[in-house]
Amino acid sequence: MLARNAESLYWIGRYVERADDMARILDVAVHQLLDDASVDPDRTSRLLLRVLGIEAPDTELDVRSVTELVAFSRNQVGSIIDSLASARENARGAREVTSSEMWECLNTTYNGLAERERASKRLGPHEFFRYVEERAAMFAGLADSTMSRDDGYRFLLLGRSIERVDMLARMLLSRAGDRPSSPAWVTVLRSAGAHDTYLRTYRGALDANRVVEFILLDRLFPRSVFHAIRQAELCLAELDHQPDSRVGPRAEAQRLLGRARSELEFLPPGVLLEDLQDRLAGLQETCRELGEAIALQYFHAAPWVAWTDARAVGGEAVVEGEL
């Protein structure tokens, strides 16, 4: 597979997952702001933006302004509309390796955003968030049912899995300092789409340690961190067509994923809330390093040119660095 097609599929997976998770997070946050009069809108909005990695403006924030910034803004990098636009552009450039149903889904989704935005301003932002969640689920279903299980599908699934780990870490990080008995942990479950499954698994008992355990470690829930990491590991193993190394992983991406999985898999029971913020920050850093490692391993055959010095010498530029 061409590197540019592999990279496009990888980023399609990441962008669609990012839009889906941001819609889930914002939907729950907006409901909390509207339903609970004791919540400070400005403080809660700034916490939400910090979790999502978006710089907060200097003006006072409320439900309307944070929704405009995170959901509707076309100039804010990482907003829901920006993520779906980026996924669509990547799909446009990789038509030969995606199914026509996948392209039509992304194209129709993007073209329907303006109408959904107008409807949400009349009926409430939930209409927009539900539309994004449903279309992301439709795209995932179409990808699973119309793509061959070849390298293209593996790159798409790899991007989706890595983005899911990053967004789940952000969700948990937003509540890492709350009391174990705080009802706010329910918002994490709802944001992750895990509320009903959690209640069935633990028979309705709400406990912070169990919530963190379920989202981080559950082997059967497909939106858990452990499940996403394991899925990414399987994708990388299938993408690596060379014989197994006799001594450990051969590539940096496999090493990073194996380390992250092992740190979660062999945690002693009952210690998840200890150093939770550091553990989640470590997961985010691993996702960042993974992105760089995968780009170097699969998408760029040679390092970038280092433009460290350019001086006109005899009519030519001298560039320190090499391909």
Secondary structure, DSSP 4 states (H G I P E B T S, - for coil): --HHHHHHHHHHHHHHHHHHHHHHHHHHHHHHHHH-TTS-HHHHHHHHHHHHT-PPPSS---HHHHHIIIII-SSSTT-HHHHHHHHHHHHHTTGGGS-HHHHHHHHHHHHTHHHHHHHHHHH-THHHHHHHHHHHHHHHHHHHHHS-SSHHHHHHHHHHHHHHHHHHHHHHHTTTTS-TT-TTHHHHHHHTT-HHHHHHHHTT---HHHHHHHHHH-SS-TTSHHHHHHHHHHHHHHH--SPPPSSS-SSHHHHHHHHHHHHHHTPPTT-TTTTHHHHHHHHHHHHHHHHHHHIIIII-SSPPP------EETTEE---S--
